[in-house]
Amino acid sequence: MTQPEAQTARDPARIVALCFLIAIPEGFDLQAIGVAAPKLIPALGLSSAQAGWAFSASLIGLIAGAALGGWIADRAGRKPVLIGSVAAFGLFSLLTMLAHDFSALFAARAATGLGLGGALPTLIAMASEISAAKRRSITVAAMCCALPVGGAAAALFARFALAAHGWQSIFLVGGVVPLALAAVAARLLPETWRARDERIDRRVLRALFGEGRFAATLLLWTGFVLTNTVVYLLLNWLPTLVVAKGLPPTSAYLASLAFNLGGVAGALGIGLLVDRFGLRRPGTAAYALLVAVMAGLGVALANGTILALSAAAGLLVLGVQYALYAATPIYYAIGVRGTGVGAAVAVGRLGSIAGPLVGGQLLSAGAAAGQVLSVMAPVTFAAGLAILLLTVIGRPHPED
C-alpha cells in the first residue's frame, strides 16, 4: 500500500474509534498496579524497593515489545501486530491475578508489558497514517487520550470496587476487556499499511539515523526518557505519596483520577495548539509550567491544593507526552515509521522504568513524599530543553 492509499484507507473515523477503544485498557493496565498498590503491597509482603521493581516490570517488557512490534509492523502490516499485542497483554493481565509473591508478580507484569509495548507504537503509526498533516497532532492526541481515560477508569474501579473484591479484581477487568477488543478489531479494523516496495531500506540503524535523522532521533529519545520518568513516577507512586502526606486513601484515589482526567484535557488542548502553532511554543511552555507544578506538588499539604496540582500535572505532562507521540512519525519515512516510533517508545520506557524505581529508592532511603515529587522538577526542565532543541535542529521527513 502506498502512502496516499494508506492516508485514504477506508473509514478513517472507524480506525481512530477502534484505536481509541483499544488504548483504553492499555491505559487501565498501566495505572492498575499503582492504584492497587496500597492493598497489593501489604498482601504480598513487598518492600518499597520490590514495589518499585514490580511497578517497572511491565515497562521492562514494554521496551522489548515496542522495539519488536514496530519493526514487525513495518514488514507484516499494522493490523496483525496490533491484534496479537492486545490479546497478549489481556492474557497476561489475567495471569497477574495468580501472583502470590514478588517473583510471580514481576514475571506476570513483564510478560504483560510485551503486549503493551507492541500495541502502542502500532496505534500511533495507524493514527498518523490516516490523518491529514494539518490535523495529525489532534488525531494522535484523540487516540492517546484514551490512555488517561483508561487510567481514570482504573482509579474509579479502585475507589469503588477494590475493597470489596480484592486487588486481583482490577487485573481481571484489565484482562477480559482487551481480549474482547482483540476479537472485535480482528473483524472490523482495516489495514493502514502493508509493505510492498522491496526497495525500501529497512535496516534499523539506517532507518533511525540515516538521511539526517541522527539529531532528531537522539533528541526524541532524550525527551521521551525524561518525560516518561515524570509520568510513570506519578502514575505509580502518586496514590502512595498522597497517603504519605497524611491524607486518607480516598484522597489518593481522587488525586490519581484528577491526574488522568487532566491528561485527557491536556491531550486534546495541547494537540490542537501543536497543530496550529507547531510543537515549539506549546511544548516548551507546557514544560516550563510543569516545572512549577512539580515543585508545588512537593510542598502542598492541603487536600484541595494537591488535587488541583495533580490535575495540572496530568494536563501538562500527559499533554506534552502525547504531542511527542504525534511528532515522532513525521521524522521517519512511512516504510520505516513503525521502526522509528517503536524505537522511540522503547527507549522512552527507560524513563518509565526509572520513574518508579527512583520513587521506591528515595522512599527506602527515608525521603519524604514532598522530596520525591520535588526531584522531578529539574528532570522536567531537561526534557523541555531537549524538545526545544528538537524543534530547532530536527529535520522532518520530506513527505510530511
C-alpha positions as a Python dict, from the first residue, in 0.01 Angstrom:
ca = {
    (1, 'M'): (0, 0, 0),
    (2, 'T'): (145, 339, -96),
    (3, 'Q'): (130, 645, 130),
    (4, 'P'): (-171, 801, -49),
    (5, 'E'): (-351, 469, -26),
    (6, 'A'): (-274, 446, 343),
    (7, 'Q'): (-397, 801, 406),
    (8, 'T'): (-726, 734, 228),
    (9, 'A'): (-784, 398, 390),
    (10, 'R'): (-1148, 303, 432),
    (11, 'D'): (-1336, 463, 721),
    (12, 'P'): (-1060, 664, 896),
    (13, 'A'): (-1310, 761, 1168),
    (14, 'R'): (-1366, 392, 1241),
    (15, 'I'): (-990, 333, 1264),
    (16, 'V'): (-948, 616, 1516),
    (17, 'A'): (-1251, 496, 1714),
    (18, 'L'): (-1119, 139, 1732),
    (19, 'C'): (-770, 261, 1822),
    (20, 'F'): (-925, 474, 2096),
    (21, 'L'): (-1114, 178, 2239),
    (22, 'I'): (-803, -41, 2229),
    (23, 'A'): (-595, 226, 2404),
    (24, 'I'): (-839, 246, 2699),
    (25, 'P'): (-743, -94, 2851),
    (26, 'E'): (-377, -14, 2782),
    (27, 'G'): (-410, 298, 2999),
    (28, 'F'): (-614, 97, 3250),
    (29, 'D'): (-340, -163, 3286),
    (30, 'L'): (-59, 92, 3315),
    (31, 'Q'): (-243, 257, 3605),
    (32, 'A'): (-383, -60, 3762),
    (33, 'I'): (-82, -167, 3966),
    (34, 'G'): (-34, 186, 4100),
    (35, 'V'): (-387, 221, 4233),
    (36, 'A'): (-386, -140, 4357),
    (37, 'A'): (-54, -83, 4536),
    (38, 'P'): (-191, 25, 4876),
    (39, 'K'): (-358, -320, 4904),
    (40, 'L'): (-126, -527, 4684),
    (41, 'I'): (198, -429, 4861),
    (42, 'P'): (94, -549, 5209),
    (43, 'A'): (-93, -851, 5067),
    (44, 'L'): (225, -983, 4903),
    (45, 'G'): (460, -850, 5170),
    (46, 'L'): (660, -632, 4930),
    (47, 'S'): (927, -387, 5041),
    (48, 'S'): (932, -36, 4888),
    (49, 'A'): (1222, -141, 4664),
    (50, 'Q'): (1037, -457, 4550),
    (51, 'A'): (727, -249, 4482),
    (52, 'G'): (933, -18, 4262),
    (53, 'W'): (1058, -317, 4061),
    (54, 'A'): (705, -458, 4035),
    (55, 'F'): (582, -122, 3903),
    (56, 'S'): (863, -125, 3645),
    (57, 'A'): (826, -488, 3537),
    (58, 'S'): (564, -427, 3269),
    (59, 'L'): (774, -137, 3141),
    (60, 'I'): (1079, -362, 3106),
    (61, 'G'): (870, -596, 2891),
    (62, 'L'): (729, -297, 2708),
    (63, 'I'): (1075, -195, 2585),
    (64, 'A'): (1120, -526, 2402),
    (65, 'G'): (759, -528, 2285),
    (66, 'A'): (775, -175, 2141),
    (67, 'A'): (1102, -230, 1956),
    (68, 'L'): (998, -565, 1811),
    (69, 'G'): (637, -466, 1746),
    (70, 'G'): (726, -157, 1544),
    (71, 'W'): (989, -347, 1346),
    (72, 'I'): (749, -634, 1265),
    (73, 'A'): (467, -392, 1176),
    (74, 'D'): (683, -241, 900),
    (75, 'R'): (713, -589, 748),
    (76, 'A'): (390, -774, 827),
    (77, 'G'): (145, -483, 847),
    (78, 'R'): (-5, -289, 1134),
    (79, 'K'): (-322, -493, 1192),
    (80, 'P'): (-180, -838, 1282),
    (81, 'V'): (77, -685, 1518),
    (82, 'L'): (-189, -479, 1693),
    (83, 'I'): (-432, -768, 1739),
    (84, 'G'): (-163, -1005, 1865),
    (85, 'S'): (-29, -745, 2108),
    (86, 'V'): (-371, -663, 2253),
    (87, 'A'): (-454, -1030, 2303),
    (88, 'A'): (-118, -1088, 2472),
    (89, 'F'): (-149, -811, 2729),
    (90, 'G'): (-505, -920, 2806),
    (91, 'L'): (-395, -1278, 2870),
    (92, 'F'): (-100, -1186, 3092),
    (93, 'S'): (-307, -935, 3286),
    (94, 'L'): (-531, -1226, 3381),
    (95, 'L'): (-226, -1425, 3491),
    (96, 'T'): (-125, -1137, 3720),
    (97, 'M'): (-419, -1238, 3940),
    (98, 'L'): (-240, -1561, 4027),
    (99, 'A'): (73, -1392, 4161),
    (100, 'H'): (145, -1490, 4522),
    (101, 'D'): (488, -1335, 4575),
    (102, 'F'): (729, -1082, 4425),
    (103, 'S'): (882, -1320, 4169),
    (104, 'A'): (547, -1429, 4026),
    (105, 'L'): (418, -1073, 4017),
    (106, 'F'): (730, -948, 3841),
    (107, 'A'): (713, -1224, 3576),
    (108, 'A'): (343, -1167, 3504),
    (109, 'R'): (385, -791, 3475),
    (110, 'A'): (692, -823, 3249),
    (111, 'A'): (500, -1053, 3014),
    (112, 'T'): (207, -811, 3012),
    (113, 'G'): (449, -539, 2907),
    (114, 'L'): (546, -730, 2592),
    (115, 'G'): (190, -697, 2466),
    (116, 'L'): (153, -338, 2581),
    (117, 'G'): (475, -249, 2402),
    (118, 'G'): (371, -397, 2071),
    (119, 'A'): (35, -220, 2074),
    (120, 'L'): (132, 141, 2147),
    (121, 'P'): (368, 226, 1855),
    (122, 'T'): (133, 45, 1617),
    (123, 'L'): (-161, 253, 1740),
    (124, 'I'): (41, 573, 1696),
    (125, 'A'): (153, 477, 1345),
    (126, 'M'): (-203, 389, 1238),
    (127, 'A'): (-347, 713, 1374),
    (128, 'S'): (-74, 912, 1199),
    (129, 'E'): (-120, 732, 866),
    (130, 'I'): (-492, 804, 835),
    (131, 'S'): (-457, 1170, 935),
    (132, 'A'): (-404, 1480, 721),
    (133, 'A'): (-76, 1653, 812),
    (134, 'K'): (-251, 1964, 947),
    (135, 'R'): (-456, 1752, 1190),
    (136, 'R'): (-200, 1489, 1283),
    (137, 'S'): (-141, 1607, 1640),
    (138, 'I'): (-508, 1623, 1734),
    (139, 'T'): (-577, 1287, 1565),
    (140, 'V'): (-298, 1110, 1752),
    (141, 'A'): (-389, 1300, 2070),
    (142, 'A'): (-754, 1197, 2039),
    (143, 'M'): (-643, 836, 2025),
    (144, 'C'): (-384, 878, 2301),
    (145, 'C'): (-625, 1050, 2540),
    (146, 'A'): (-784, 707, 2575),
    (147, 'L'): (-478, 619, 2786),
    (148, 'P'): (-568, 859, 3071),
    (149, 'V'): (-934, 764, 3025),
    (150, 'G'): (-826, 408, 3099),
    (151, 'G'): (-615, 530, 3387),
    (152, 'A'): (-910, 724, 3530),
    (153, 'A'): (-1127, 412, 3495),
    (154, 'A'): (-868, 217, 3694),
    (155, 'A'): (-872, 485, 3966),
    (156, 'L'): (-1254, 476, 3981),
    (157, 'F'): (-1255, 98, 3993),
    (158, 'A'): (-1005, 106, 4279),
    (159, 'R'): (-1213, 364, 4464),
    (160, 'F'): (-1543, 176, 4445),
    (161, 'A'): (-1468, -194, 4388),
    (162, 'L'): (-1120, -285, 4507),
    (163, 'A'): (-1205, -305, 4876),
    (164, 'A'): (-1496, -540, 4814),
    (165, 'H'): (-1336, -766, 4552),
    (166, 'G'): (-964, -761, 4630),
    (167, 'W'): (-662, -634, 4439),
    (168, 'Q'): (-689, -920, 4188),
    (169, 'S'): (-1020, -786, 4055),
    (170, 'I'): (-861, -492, 3875),
    (171, 'F'): (-645, -731, 3672),
    (172, 'L'): (-949, -945, 3590),
    (173, 'V'): (-1116, -646, 3426),
    (174, 'G'): (-786, -545, 3266),
    (175, 'G'): (-758, -888, 3104),
    (176, 'V'): (-1110, -962, 2986),
    (177, 'V'): (-1171, -629, 2811),
    (178, 'P'): (-864, -634, 2579),
    (179, 'L'): (-929, -995, 2482),
    (180, 'A'): (-1280, -895, 2373),
    (181, 'L'): (-1146, -591, 2184),
    (182, 'A'): (-887, -803, 2004),
    (183, 'A'): (-1170, -1015, 1864),
    (184, 'V'): (-1363, -702, 1755),
    (185, 'A'): (-1054, -550, 1591),
    (186, 'A'): (-980, -871, 1402),
    (187, 'R'): (-1318, -839, 1237),
    (188, 'L'): (-1360, -463, 1191),
    (189, 'L'): (-1018, -295, 1177),
    (190, 'P'): (-882, -231, 826),
    (191, 'E'): (-510, -230, 746),
    (192, 'T'): (-341, 111, 707),
    (193, 'W'): (0, -7, 582),
    (194, 'R'): (144, -326, 444),
    (195, 'A'): (494, -331, 296),
    (196, 'R'): (500, -396, -78),
    (197, 'D'): (803, -200, -200),
    (198, 'E'): (1109, -419, -154),
    (199, 'R'): (1335, -124, -249),
    (200, 'I'): (1275, 35, 91),
    (201, 'D'): (1590, 22, 304),
    (202, 'R'): (1463, -111, 637),
    (203, 'R'): (1796, -163, 809),
    (204, 'V'): (1737, -45, 1163),
    (205, 'L'): (2036, 189, 1202),
    (206, 'R'): (1966, 342, 861),
    (207, 'A'): (1601, 390, 948),
    (208, 'L'): (1682, 561, 1278),
    (209, 'F'): (1993, 764, 1200),
    (210, 'G'): (2024, 785, 819),
    (211, 'E'): (1921, 1073, 593),
    (212, 'G'): (1985, 1342, 852),
    (213, 'R'): (1780, 1183, 1130),
    (214, 'F'): (2064, 1144, 1382),
    (215, 'A'): (1993, 1460, 1584),
    (216, 'A'): (1614, 1421, 1570),
    (217, 'T'): (1627, 1060, 1688),
    (218, 'L'): (1858, 1134, 1981),
    (219, 'L'): (1656, 1437, 2092),
    (220, 'L'): (1328, 1246, 2063),
    (221, 'W'): (1474, 967, 2273),
    (222, 'T'): (1602, 1214, 2534),
    (223, 'G'): (1266, 1390, 2554),
    (224, 'F'): (1078, 1061, 2587),
    (225, 'V'): (1311, 920, 2855),
    (226, 'L'): (1290, 1228, 3077),
    (227, 'T'): (917, 1288, 3023),
    (228, 'N'): (834, 925, 3097),
    (229, 'T'): (1040, 938, 3415),
    (230, 'V'): (800, 1203, 3545),
    (231, 'V'): (486, 1041, 3402),
    (232, 'Y'): (546, 697, 3549),
    (233, 'L'): (665, 816, 3887),
    (234, 'L'): (330, 996, 3916),
    (235, 'L'): (124, 711, 3768),
    (236, 'N'): (268, 456, 4006),
    (237, 'W'): (356, 646, 4322),
    (238, 'L'): (110, 937, 4337),
    (239, 'P'): (-155, 750, 4544),
    (240, 'T'): (108, 625, 4789),
    (241, 'L'): (276, 966, 4814),
    (242, 'V'): (-56, 1138, 4883),
    (243, 'V'): (-122, 898, 5171),
    (244, 'A'): (233, 961, 5296),
    (245, 'K'): (148, 1331, 5321),
    (246, 'G'): (-112, 1238, 5581),
    (247, 'L'): (-424, 1237, 5363),
    (248, 'P'): (-676, 947, 5360),
    (249, 'P'): (-678, 675, 5090),
    (250, 'T'): (-988, 838, 4937),
    (251, 'S'): (-777, 1143, 4852),
    (252, 'A'): (-511, 917, 4699),
    (253, 'Y'): (-761, 769, 4452),
    (254, 'L'): (-901, 1115, 4375),
    (255, 'A'): (-551, 1251, 4306),
    (256, 'S'): (-493, 968, 4058),
    (257, 'L'): (-831, 1036, 3899),
    (258, 'A'): (-755, 1410, 3875),
    (259, 'F'): (-416, 1336, 3715),
    (260, 'N'): (-571, 1119, 3445),
    (261, 'L'): (-867, 1345, 3371),
    (262, 'G'): (-627, 1637, 3346),
    (263, 'G'): (-435, 1427, 3094),
    (264, 'V'): (-744, 1397, 2872),
    (265, 'A'): (-782, 1775, 2865),
    (266, 'G'): (-411, 1816, 2804),
    (267, 'A'): (-403, 1567, 2517),
    (268, 'L'): (-678, 1748, 2329),
    (269, 'G'): (-582, 2103, 2422),
    (270, 'I'): (-210, 2076, 2356),
    (271, 'G'): (-279, 1866, 2044),
    (272, 'L'): (-490, 2149, 1898),
    (273, 'L'): (-225, 2406, 1987),
    (274, 'V'): (52, 2199, 1827),
    (275, 'D'): (-147, 2161, 1503),
    (276, 'R'): (-193, 2539, 1492),
    (277, 'F'): (142, 2670, 1617),
    (278, 'G'): (381, 2377, 1585),
    (279, 'L'): (547, 2189, 1870),
    (280, 'R'): (796, 2455, 1982),
    (281, 'R'): (586, 2717, 2160),
    (282, 'P'): (313, 2497, 2315),
    (283, 'G'): (564, 2227, 2407),
    (284, 'T'): (822, 2449, 2578),
    (285, 'A'): (552, 2649, 2757),
    (286, 'A'): (397, 2327, 2891),
    (287, 'Y'): (731, 2201, 3023),
    (288, 'A'): (804, 2537, 3188),
    (289, 'L'): (469, 2534, 3367),
    (290, 'L'): (521, 2172, 3466),
    (291, 'V'): (844, 2259, 3649),
    (292, 'A'): (642, 2494, 3873),
    (293, 'V'): (362, 2239, 3922),
    (294, 'M'): (601, 1963, 4030),
    (295, 'A'): (770, 2198, 4277),
    (296, 'G'): (425, 2294, 4408),
    (297, 'L'): (318, 1932, 4450),
    (298, 'G'): (628, 1873, 4655),
    (299, 'V'): (528, 2127, 4922),
    (300, 'A'): (146, 2110, 4903),
    (301, 'L'): (-35, 1968, 5206),
    (302, 'A'): (-399, 2074, 5167),
    (303, 'N'): (-630, 1823, 5001),
    (304, 'G'): (-779, 2069, 4751),
    (305, 'T'): (-439, 2204, 4650),
    (306, 'I'): (-299, 1855, 4593),
    (307, 'L'): (-598, 1759, 4378),
    (308, 'A'): (-572, 2078, 4170),
    (309, 'L'): (-198, 2036, 4120),
    (310, 'S'): (-244, 1666, 4034),
    (311, 'A'): (-489, 1766, 3759),
    (312, 'A'): (-250, 2034, 3634),
    (313, 'A'): (40, 1787, 3632),
    (314, 'G'): (-166, 1540, 3429),
    (315, 'L'): (-277, 1809, 3185),
    (316, 'L'): (78, 1926, 3120),
    (317, 'V'): (291, 1612, 3133),
    (318, 'L'): (48, 1381, 2952),
    (319, 'G'): (-38, 1656, 2705),
    (320, 'V'): (326, 1702, 2602),
    (321, 'Q'): (387, 1328, 2605),
    (322, 'Y'): (109, 1276, 2351),
    (323, 'A'): (232, 1574, 2148),
    (324, 'L'): (565, 1391, 2128),
    (325, 'Y'): (387, 1076, 2012),
    (326, 'A'): (224, 1280, 1736),
    (327, 'A'): (551, 1447, 1637),
    (328, 'T'): (761, 1131, 1620),
    (329, 'P'): (617, 977, 1298),
    (330, 'I'): (696, 1287, 1089),
    (331, 'Y'): (1069, 1226, 1124),
    (332, 'Y'): (1054, 883, 956),
    (333, 'A'): (951, 762, 609),
    (334, 'I'): (629, 559, 609),
    (335, 'G'): (808, 234, 524),
    (336, 'V'): (1019, 255, 841),
    (337, 'R'): (775, 452, 1056),
    (338, 'G'): (690, 158, 1279),
    (339, 'T'): (1060, 106, 1346),
    (340, 'G'): (1114, 474, 1429),
    (341, 'V'): (810, 508, 1652),
    (342, 'G'): (872, 171, 1816),
    (343, 'A'): (1233, 262, 1894),
    (344, 'A'): (1128, 596, 2045),
    (345, 'V'): (862, 430, 2259),
    (346, 'A'): (1105, 155, 2362),
    (347, 'V'): (1391, 388, 2455),
    (348, 'G'): (1146, 623, 2627),
    (349, 'R'): (1041, 337, 2850),
    (350, 'L'): (1381, 353, 3015),
    (351, 'G'): (1234, 661, 3181),
    (352, 'S'): (918, 465, 3258),
    (353, 'I'): (1133, 215, 3447),
    (354, 'A'): (1345, 484, 3612),
    (355, 'G'): (1047, 679, 3749),
    (356, 'P'): (901, 404, 3971),
    (357, 'L'): (1249, 288, 4075),
    (358, 'V'): (1355, 640, 4171),
    (359, 'G'): (1041, 672, 4382),
    (360, 'G'): (1100, 339, 4554),
    (361, 'Q'): (1469, 403, 4619),
    (362, 'L'): (1411, 755, 4756),
    (363, 'L'): (1139, 632, 4991),
    (364, 'S'): (1357, 341, 5102),
    (365, 'A'): (1635, 592, 5179),
    (366, 'G'): (1399, 789, 5402),
    (367, 'A'): (1294, 1071, 5168),
    (368, 'A'): (964, 1241, 5243),
    (369, 'A'): (683, 1237, 4985),
    (370, 'G'): (740, 1604, 4905),
    (371, 'Q'): (1108, 1545, 4834),
    (372, 'V'): (1028, 1264, 4591),
    (373, 'L'): (796, 1493, 4395),
    (374, 'S'): (1032, 1793, 4402),
    (375, 'V'): (1315, 1586, 4250),
    (376, 'M'): (1111, 1571, 3927),
    (377, 'A'): (1126, 1949, 3867),
    (378, 'P'): (1481, 1953, 3721),
    (379, 'V'): (1406, 1638, 3522),
    (380, 'T'): (1112, 1821, 3367),
    (381, 'F'): (1331, 2120, 3280),
    (382, 'A'): (1582, 1899, 3098),
    (383, 'A'): (1301, 1732, 2899),
    (384, 'G'): (1170, 2071, 2787),
    (385, 'L'): (1519, 2174, 2674),
    (386, 'A'): (1552, 1858, 2462),
    (387, 'I'): (1222, 1924, 2286),
    (388, 'L'): (1313, 2287, 2224),
    (389, 'L'): (1634, 2171, 2054),
    (390, 'L'): (1435, 1912, 1853),
    (391, 'T'): (1216, 2184, 1705),
    (392, 'V'): (1522, 2391, 1614),
    (393, 'I'): (1754, 2134, 1455),
    (394, 'G'): (1531, 1831, 1383),
    (395, 'R'): (1452, 1759, 1016),
    (396, 'P'): (1107, 1610, 944),
    (397, 'H'): (1087, 1363, 655),
    (398, 'P'): (1015, 1546, 325),
    (399, 'E'): (682, 1365, 265),
    (400, 'D'): (548, 1531, 583),
}
